[in-house]
């Protein structure tokens, strides 16, 4: 945690690379073998589009945000949580089709993403406090 508090930009890099991995797995593994996972390819491509947007956002933050990291970290954390909600909703909608392997993958993915979102929120709070302290004490 302190690693990311000291350098919040690295958290954007971590998030971006995670989103790229999610997109790669979704498009390169899950969609071509959707019969093994049970989620229809059209739903998987929608999740991949969201992941692509998140990767672009995080890469943009990495490149362009130099201070006041907190709001940008909170945005991606909430977006990540929204992605998990959408994933769970799709698992419910397609519950008769999603296989045990698919359910295991989506649960595992959501655990990782929720953990990342929690780190992002904690880092955002710590960075916000540090920036406020720095402003208050000159």
Residue pairs with C-beta under 8 A, 6 or more apart in sequence:
1 119
1 122
1 123
1 126
3 10
4 10
4 11
4 14
4 119
4 123
5 123
5 126
5 127
5 130
8 69
8 73
8 123
8 127
9 61
9 62
9 65
9 69
11 73
11 119
11 120
11 123
12 58
12 59
12 61
12 62
12 65
12 72
12 73
12 76
13 58
13 62
14 116
15 54
15 58
15 76
15 80
15 116
15 120
16 54
16 55
16 58
16 59
16 62
18 112
18 113
18 116
19 51
19 52
19 54
19 55
19 58
20 51
20 55
22 47
22 48
22 51
22 109
23 48
23 51
23 52
23 55
26 44
26 45
26 47
26 48
26 51
27 44
27 45
27 48
30 37
30 39
30 44
30 102
30 105
31 41
31 44
31 45
31 48
34 40
34 41
34 44
36 99
36 101
36 102
37 98
37 99
37 101
37 102
37 105
38 94
38 97
38 98
38 99
38 101
38 102
39 90
39 91
39 94
39 97
39 98
39 102
39 106
40 94
40 97
43 90
43 93
43 94
47 83
47 86
47 87
47 90
50 83
50 86
51 83
54 76
54 79
54 80
54 83
57 75
57 76
57 79
58 76
61 69
61 72
61 76
65 72
67 131
68 131
69 123
69 124
69 127
70 124
70 125
70 127
70 128
70 131
71 124
73 120
73 121
73 123
73 124
73 127
74 120
74 121
74 124
76 120
77 116
77 117
77 118
77 120
77 121
77 124
78 117
80 113
80 114
80 116
80 117
80 120
81 113
81 114
81 117
83 113
84 110
84 113
84 114
84 117
87 106
87 109
87 110
88 106
88 110
91 98
91 102
91 103
91 106
98 106
